Amino acid sequence: MIPITVVDVRDAEPLVAEVLRSGAIAQGPMVRRLETAFAEVAGTRHAVAVNNGTTALIGALRVLDLRPGDEVITSPFTFVATLNAILQAGATVRFADISADDFAIDPDKVVAATGPRTKVLMPVHLYGQPADMGKLAPLAAEHGLHVVEDAAQAVGATFEGRQAGSYGLGCFSLYATKNVTTAEGGVITCDDDELADRLRVLRNQGMRTRYQYEMAGNNYRMTDLHAAVGIPQLEKLEALTTARRHNAQRLSAGLAGTPGLRLPAVLPGREHVWHQYTVLVGPHAMLSRDELAEQLTARGIGNGVYYPKVVFDYDCYREHPQIPDASPSNVPVATAVAAEALSLPVHPALSEADLDTVIETVRDLLGA
Ligand SMILES: *Cc1c(COP(=O)(O)O)cnc(C)c1O
């Protein structure tokens, strides 16, 4: 079996053992160390570690002081945490359709979705490729919108040399299967001293000094045990990302010309970090997306459908008061892509032989 992800954190043992021996296992010096390393990777003044990627998104929205009825524009093609975070922060969600070229929010659709109550633009850098920040960042500035990036899958990715997560408030996930992991964890990056300070107070029950509450906070703290797991990966992130890039190039070279298959593109000026390698199985392919997925699994090739439907197309969101427009027909590109997207293994633990097996099996199943 060639799995879709492999989690390898063996080299964290010494640091984790150090934390265990110290007896101080909650938020402390290891978290600060992770934050320093993360800020360096993200190219930002600040990195605030939290307990997961969802609370990173919630915290980022909460320090922007949104009022009920304020709107956040985001992508309909994302993991559900993006949507749940906006709902939890009390804002109203507006969806702008995606582009099938980068699977991220389409700047033209953002313009159409912007109204008088719009306060935040929240692009999702899906699969590890940055959204079109060259257009989205000026657009946000023009309309006076805060930028909150869902960079959960995009640690290390760049747009014209600028890091994903450095355009406003950058939200990262350090969940087990992400490119950098602490098992569960998250980070918010930014250059703004005041927002970073508010985030630190917010994550600690609103306390700067013990029992002096400055705001209604929460417990979003990361533990030193978790931080110790992530630090070695940040140190070797470049090598890990290079391995992902190599694997993606091998897959694209090997799968080129497969009938009915659309391969992922790296758009000009963007550095992709290949959290996922995602193809579109089009209507003219010999097998449907779901058939191909099933056959691959049967032949021992791990694969994943990220994500099977647009994020709001579930009963629990249909009449939701914070989702005024939950109609998939308004986001036709995302709806079509969700029916065709299939991710293949691209992780750093793949051998050259594994890559050959993935390529040969896909080509064989699709009659190439
Ligand atoms: C993983 C992920 C999140 C949430 O992160 P958790 O750490 O699982 O809470 C948010 N958005 C996207 C796009 C993700 O992939």
The ligand as an SDF file (V2000), in Angstrom:
LIG
                    3D

 15 15  0  0  0  0  0  0  0  0999 V2000
   -6.5190   21.6910    8.1650 C   0  0  0  0  0  0  0  0  0  0  0  0
   -7.2640   22.8870    7.7030 C   0  0  0  0  0  0  0  0  0  0  0  0
   -7.8770   23.7880    8.5810 C   0  0  0  0  0  0  0  0  0  0  0  0
   -8.0520   23.5470   10.0560 C   0  0  0  0  0  0  0  0  0  0  0  0
   -7.0030   23.1450   10.7570 O   0  0  0  0  0  0  0  0  0  0  0  0
   -7.1290   22.2060   12.0790 P   0  0  0  0  0  0  0  0  0  0  0  0
   -5.7560   22.2690   12.6150 O   0  0  0  0  0  0  0  0  0  0  0  0
   -7.5430   20.8650   11.6210 O   0  0  0  0  0  0  0  0  0  0  0  0
   -8.1250   22.8380   12.9980 O   0  0  0  0  0  0  0  0  0  0  0  0
   -8.4440   24.9290    8.0590 C   0  0  0  0  0  0  0  0  0  0  0  0
   -8.4680   25.1650    6.7440 N   0  0  0  0  0  0  0  0  0  0  0  0
   -7.9230   24.3220    5.8520 C   0  0  0  0  0  0  0  0  0  0  0  0
   -7.9630   24.6650    4.3980 C   0  0  0  0  0  0  0  0  0  0  0  0
   -7.3240   23.1450    6.3020 C   0  0  0  0  0  0  0  0  0  0  0  0
   -6.8080   22.2910    5.4160 O   0  0  0  0  0  0  0  0  0  0  0  0
  1  2  1  0
  2  3  1  0
  2 14  2  0
  3  4  1  0
  3 10  2  0
  4  5  1  0
  5  6  1  0
  6  7  2  0
  6  8  1  0
  6  9  1  0
 10 11  1  0
 11 12  2  0
 12 13  1  0
 12 14  1  0
 14 15  1  0
M  END
$$$$
